Amino acid sequence: MASTSSATASSDPELYLIKQIRTHEVAIAELGSLSSWRTVYQKNGHLFFRTSIQKATSSEEKQLDQAKAKLEKLNSQ
């Protein structure tokens, strides 16, 4: 699966970034709909670690901002 993602990123970086942005937006929405007592696991490399909903949401928002910045930079060229 990783090779498919990298192939997509190299062939059409704009489409890849748009898909990444959508993925992060969906993750943020789903995290927002969870009850505070739910267990959340966040992927870090190939491992999953237990974390709080707030920390997972913050991480997704940071990744979303980075992807949007990359897309903006790509579109400004």
Rosetta silent file (secondary structure, phi, psi, omega in degrees, C-alpha in Angstrom):
SEQUENCE: MASTSSATASSDPELYLIKQIRTHEVAIAELGSLSSWRTVYQKNGHLFFRTSIQKATSSEEKQLDQAKAKLEKLNSQ
SCORE:     score description
SCORE:     0.000 S_00000001
   1 L     0.000  -36.369 -179.039    0.000    0.000    0.000 S_00000001
   2 H   -63.848  -37.514  179.915    2.850    2.409    0.748 S_00000001
   3 H   -66.661  -34.069  177.285    4.250    1.990   -2.763 S_00000001
   4 H   -65.912  -42.186  179.528    0.843    2.882   -4.214 S_00000001
   5 H   -63.955  -42.505 -179.646    0.696    6.049   -2.105 S_00000001
   6 H   -70.135  -33.465  177.521    4.176    7.137   -3.139 S_00000001
   7 H   -66.492  -40.292  178.078    3.410    6.403   -6.778 S_00000001
   8 H   -64.982  -41.456 -179.035    0.296    8.551   -6.531 S_00000001
   9 H   -64.846  -37.626 -178.471    2.249   11.331   -4.849 S_00000001
  10 H   -78.225  -31.829 -177.750    4.910   11.350   -7.555 S_00000001
  11 H   -80.798  -36.430  179.287    2.490   11.138  -10.498 S_00000001
  12 L  -147.714   83.744 -175.517    0.004   13.781   -9.299 S_00000001
  13 H   -61.926  -31.441 -179.735    1.101   15.562   -6.116 S_00000001
  14 H   -66.408  -45.441  178.922   -1.918   17.904   -6.118 S_00000001
  15 H   -63.501  -41.121  178.133   -4.413   15.032   -6.158 S_00000001
  16 H   -59.132  -45.839 -179.489   -2.410   13.236   -3.466 S_00000001
  17 H   -66.384  -38.556  178.043   -2.494   16.312   -1.208 S_00000001
  18 H   -62.254  -41.596  177.971   -6.226   16.824   -1.766 S_00000001
  19 H   -65.395  -39.541  178.017   -6.837   13.206   -0.725 S_00000001
  20 H   -63.798  -42.198  178.261   -4.636   13.678    2.350 S_00000001
  21 H   -61.062  -45.623 -179.981   -6.549   16.828    3.315 S_00000001
  22 H   -62.340  -40.570  179.336   -9.877   15.010    2.958 S_00000001
  23 H   -61.237  -44.538  179.690   -8.563   12.105    5.062 S_00000001
  24 H   -67.736  -37.737  178.020   -7.506   14.441    7.879 S_00000001
  25 H   -63.267  -41.715  178.714  -10.834   16.322    7.739 S_00000001
  26 H   -65.852  -42.996  179.054  -12.756   13.053    8.067 S_00000001
  27 H   -60.650  -42.190  178.823  -10.530   11.908   10.940 S_00000001
  28 H   -63.696  -43.055  179.267  -11.109   15.196   12.789 S_00000001
  29 H   -63.867  -41.817 -179.958  -14.873   14.923   12.285 S_00000001
  30 H   -68.228  -39.573  177.134  -14.922   11.340   13.521 S_00000001
  31 H   -63.791  -36.045  179.399  -12.800   12.169   16.561 S_00000001
  32 H   -68.241  -22.745 -178.506  -15.189   15.020   17.333 S_00000001
  33 L   -90.208   -4.042 -178.652  -18.158   12.661   17.347 S_00000001
  34 L   -80.901  148.545  173.168  -16.658   10.277   19.910 S_00000001
  35 L   -72.766  153.593 -176.347  -17.679   10.226   23.552 S_00000001
  36 L   -64.723  -20.525 -178.703  -14.980   11.278   25.986 S_00000001
  37 L   -85.562   -7.767 -177.786  -14.816    7.775   27.481 S_00000001
  38 L   -71.532  144.657  177.004  -13.897    6.099   24.172 S_00000001
  39 L   -83.213  136.110 -179.392  -10.404    4.688   23.727 S_00000001
  40 E  -124.409  135.287  176.080   -8.427    6.232   20.867 S_00000001
  41 E  -119.458  137.001 -178.570   -5.335    4.812   19.215 S_00000001
  42 E  -117.981  133.371 -179.161   -3.064    6.863   17.002 S_00000001
  43 E   -78.917  131.694  176.182   -0.722    5.365   14.417 S_00000001
  44 E  -133.522  101.438 -172.686    2.933    6.316   14.744 S_00000001
  45 L    74.056 -122.634  178.322    5.002    4.550   12.100 S_00000001
  46 L  -103.983    5.873 -177.372    3.831    0.946   12.063 S_00000001
  47 E  -115.476  153.500  175.720    2.606    0.949   15.671 S_00000001
  48 E  -109.485  136.930  179.998   -0.556    2.220   17.336 S_00000001
  49 E  -123.390  140.609  177.668   -0.413    4.058   20.652 S_00000001
  50 E   -72.318  135.897 -179.544   -3.248    4.841   23.050 S_00000001
  51 E  -149.495  175.831  177.840   -3.863    8.566   23.390 S_00000001
  52 L   -85.738  159.032  177.901   -6.575   11.047   24.327 S_00000001
  53 H   -61.065  -39.160 -178.947   -9.143   12.304   21.858 S_00000001
  54 H   -63.829  -43.062  179.940   -7.793   15.840   22.312 S_00000001
  55 H   -67.674  -40.113  178.726   -4.214   14.840   21.483 S_00000001
  56 H   -65.381  -41.594  178.209   -5.308   12.816   18.452 S_00000001
  57 H   -64.262  -43.611  178.608   -7.453   15.710   17.208 S_00000001
  58 H   -60.691  -42.417  179.065   -4.605   18.165   17.717 S_00000001
  59 H   -63.891  -43.586  179.052   -2.243   15.900   15.777 S_00000001
  60 H   -64.370  -39.924  178.645   -4.727   15.535   12.901 S_00000001
  61 H   -64.512  -38.736  178.078   -5.265   19.312   12.786 S_00000001
  62 H   -64.158  -45.028  178.587   -1.505   19.863   12.628 S_00000001
  63 H   -64.940  -36.646  177.221   -1.167   17.368    9.770 S_00000001
  64 H   -63.163  -45.839  178.833   -4.134   18.992    8.019 S_00000001
  65 H   -61.411  -40.205  178.686   -2.511   22.428    8.272 S_00000001
  66 H   -64.961  -42.471  179.641    0.755   21.043    6.885 S_00000001
  67 H   -65.620  -40.541  178.077   -1.005   19.396    3.941 S_00000001
  68 H   -64.447  -39.246  178.346   -2.927   22.601    3.176 S_00000001
  69 H   -64.691  -41.839  178.015    0.306   24.608    3.281 S_00000001
  70 H   -63.608  -41.659  178.601    1.982   22.173    0.877 S_00000001
  71 H   -64.705  -42.218  178.458   -0.999   22.365   -1.490 S_00000001
  72 H   -62.030  -42.902  178.870   -0.993   26.164   -1.351 S_00000001
  73 H   -63.823  -40.722  179.374    2.733   26.216   -2.076 S_00000001
  74 H   -65.189  -40.271 -178.979    2.258   23.795   -4.974 S_00000001
  75 H   -73.265  -23.804 -178.341   -0.575   25.913   -6.445 S_00000001
  76 H   -82.488  -10.016 -179.029    1.417   29.145   -6.151 S_00000001
  77 L   -79.829    0.000    0.000    4.228   27.847   -8.347 S_00000001
